[in-house]
Amino acid sequence: MILTPIPLEELPPILADLRGRLSGADPLVAEVFERIAGTLDLVPLGVDTPQHRADGIALAHRFGIETIDELPMQAYSWDGRAIRTQSESYVLIHEIGHWLVAPPERRGLVDFGLGAGPETGRVDEANAAICVDQETQIEEEALSSLIGILWEVELGQPAIMAFLEQNWLEGWDRAACIDNLADNLATLHSRGLIDANYRPIPPEHFEVKRRVASL
């Protein structure tokens, strides 16, 4: 849920302000910001299109993630085996992000053992499967969001919309906004989820990179 709505027409000056303040930051962080901000030009071409959803499903399959063509409200967003895909394309990619971030031992749990997501229908059962503390829930939500946004960039989708919807621009006029982005990018890199250029690790290299990062 977006905390502070920002109309699309107000985004360009906000992005310009952030761009200016990123000039003294880590160049990689600034580059990632530019990749995401640049997708604003894609918004007029369509948001949450059938092709976006199809590309998200294809990405899931490339990672070996099963999918079910059902609404998450019919059960769970992630049932421990498959993602339900009748949701917005960015939500689908966000769930792939959760799968990437979750340790392998929690991939078999309903909603990754984090508790019910906003799309899940069987809320009580999902919440009964919680096996992590609140700090882990908050951290994994942020990391899953960001890796999903980075994948949207790679897929040529308007990632700026998820960047806004998932509150990465909250407090955009404060240093904490940039610091939050930088910290989460560093964590994704340390976990082997993005490469040295801060781009998502492709499926064919994902598990190898992840194992190396955990050593």
C-alpha positions in Angstrom: 0.0 0.0 0.0 1.4 3.3 -1.0 2.0 5.6 2.0 2.2 9.0 0.2 0.6 9.1 -3.3 2.6 11.0 -5.9 0.7 12.0 -9.1 2.6 10.9 -12.2 2.8 14.5 -13.4 4.8 15.4 -10.2 7.3 12.6 -10.7 9.7 14.3 -13.2 10.8 17.1 -10.8 11.0 14.7 -7.9 13.2 12.4 -9.9 15.3 15.3 -11.0 15.9 16.4 -7.4 16.9 12.9 -6.5 19.2 12.7 -9.5 21.0 15.8 -8.3 21.4 14.5 -4.8 22.7 11.2 -6.1 25.6 12.9 -7.9 27.7 12.5 -4.8 26.6 9.0 -4.0 27.9 5.6 -5.0 27.9 5.6 -8.8 26.3 2.2 -8.9 23.4 3.4 -6.8 23.0 6.4 -9.1 23.1 4.1 -12.1 20.4 1.8 -10.7 18.2 4.9 -10.0 18.6 6.0 -13.6 17.6 2.6 -14.9 14.4 2.7 -12.8 13.6 6.3 -13.4 14.1 5.8 -17.1 11.2 3.5 -17.2 8.8 6.4 -16.7 9.0 6.8 -20.5 7.4 3.3 -20.7 4.3 4.2 -18.7 2.3 5.7 -21.7 2.9 2.4 -23.6 0.9 0.5 -21.0 1.0 -0.6 -17.4 0.2 -4.2 -16.3 -0.4 -5.4 -19.9 -1.0 -9.0 -20.8 2.5 -9.1 -22.2 3.9 -7.9 -18.9 2.1 -10.7 -17.1 3.2 -13.3 -19.7 6.8 -12.1 -19.3 6.5 -12.4 -15.5 5.2 -16.0 -15.8 8.0 -16.8 -18.3 10.6 -15.4 -15.8 9.1 -17.6 -13.0 9.5 -20.7 -15.2 13.1 -19.8 -16.1 13.8 -20.0 -12.4 12.0 -23.3 -12.2 9.1 -21.8 -10.3 5.7 -23.4 -10.9 2.7 -21.2 -11.5 -1.1 -21.7 -11.2 -3.5 -19.6 -13.3 -5.7 -18.7 -10.4 -6.4 -15.7 -8.2 -4.3 -15.6 -5.0 -7.5 -14.9 -3.1 -8.5 -18.5 -3.9 -5.7 -19.7 -1.6 -2.3 -18.2 -1.3 0.0 -16.0 -3.4 2.6 -18.7 -2.8 1.4 -22.1 -1.6 4.8 -23.6 -1.0 5.0 -25.0 -4.5 3.6 -22.5 -7.0 2.8 -18.8 -7.5 -0.8 -17.9 -8.4 -0.6 -15.6 -11.3 -4.0 -13.8 -11.7 -2.7 -10.6 -10.2 -1.0 -7.5 -11.5 2.2 -8.2 -13.3 4.3 -6.3 -10.8 2.7 -8.4 -8.0 3.6 -11.6 -9.8 7.3 -10.4 -10.2 7.3 -9.3 -6.5 6.4 -12.9 -5.6 9.3 -14.2 -7.7 11.4 -11.7 -5.7 10.2 -13.4 -2.5 11.2 -16.8 -3.8 14.7 -15.4 -4.7 15.2 -13.8 -1.3 13.8 -16.6 0.9 16.3 -19.3 2.0 15.7 -22.6 0.3 14.3 -24.2 3.5 11.5 -21.7 3.6 10.5 -22.0 -0.1 8.3 -24.9 0.8 6.2 -22.9 3.3 3.0 -21.0 2.5 3.9 -17.4 1.7 7.5 -18.3 2.6 6.7 -18.4 6.3 6.4 -14.6 6.4 2.7 -14.4 6.9 -0.2 -13.6 4.6 0.5 -11.2 1.8 -2.1 -8.6 0.7 -3.3 -10.9 -2.1 -3.6 -14.1 -0.1 -7.1 -15.4 0.6 -6.5 -17.9 3.3 -5.1 -15.4 5.7 -5.4 -17.3 9.0 -3.6 -20.3 7.6 -0.8 -18.2 6.1 -0.3 -16.4 9.3 -0.3 -19.7 11.2 2.8 -20.6 9.2 4.9 -17.6 10.3 8.3 -18.7 11.4 10.4 -15.5 11.4 10.5 -12.4 13.5 9.2 -9.0 12.4 12.7 -7.7 11.6 13.1 -10.6 9.0 9.6 -9.9 7.6 10.4 -6.2 7.1 13.9 -6.9 5.6 12.6 -9.6 3.2 9.7 -7.5 2.1 12.1 -4.7 1.1 14.6 -7.0 -0.6 11.8 -8.8 -2.5 10.4 -5.5 -3.6 13.7 -4.2 -4.9 14.8 -7.3 -6.7 11.4 -7.5 -8.4 11.7 -3.9 -9.5 15.2 -4.6 -10.9 13.8 -7.5 -12.8 11.0 -5.3 -14.2 13.7 -3.0 -15.6 15.4 -6.0 -17.2 12.1 -7.1 -18.8 11.5 -3.6 -20.2 8.5 -3.0 -17.9 7.5 0.3 -16.3 9.3 -0.4 -13.0 8.9 3.1 -11.8 5.3 2.3 -11.0 6.3 -0.4 -8.5 9.1 1.8 -7.2 6.4 4.4 -6.4 3.7 1.9 -5.2 6.1 0.1 -2.9 7.2 3.3 -1.2 10.8 3.6 -2.5 10.1 7.3 -3.0 8.6 7.8 0.5 10.5 10.7 2.1 12.2 11.4 -1.3 13.3 14.8 -0.1 15.3 13.3 2.8 18.7 11.6 2.7 17.2 8.5 4.2 15.5 7.8 0.9 18.8 7.4 -1.0 20.4 5.6 2.0 17.6 3.1 2.1 18.0 2.3 -1.6 21.8 2.0 -1.2 21.6 -0.2 1.8 19.1 -2.6 0.2 21.2 -2.8 -3.0 24.3 -3.6 -1.0 22.3 -6.4 0.8 21.1 -7.9 -2.5 24.6 -7.9 -3.8 26.0 -9.5 -0.6 23.4 -12.3 -1.0 24.3 -13.0 -4.6 21.1 -11.7 -6.0 22.6 -8.9 -8.2 26.0 -8.8 -9.9 28.9 -6.4 -9.6 27.0 -3.9 -11.9 23.9 -4.3 -9.6 21.9 -6.1 -12.3 19.8 -9.2 -11.4 21.6 -12.5 -11.6 20.0 -14.5 -14.5 18.4 -17.8 -13.7 21.1 -19.9 -15.3 23.7 -18.4 -12.8 21.5 -17.7 -9.8 22.1 -20.8 -7.7 25.8 -20.8 -8.3 26.2 -17.1 -7.4 24.0 -17.7 -4.3 26.1 -20.6 -3.1 29.3 -18.6 -3.6 27.9 -15.5 -1.7 26.9 -17.7 1.3 30.5 -19.1 1.7 
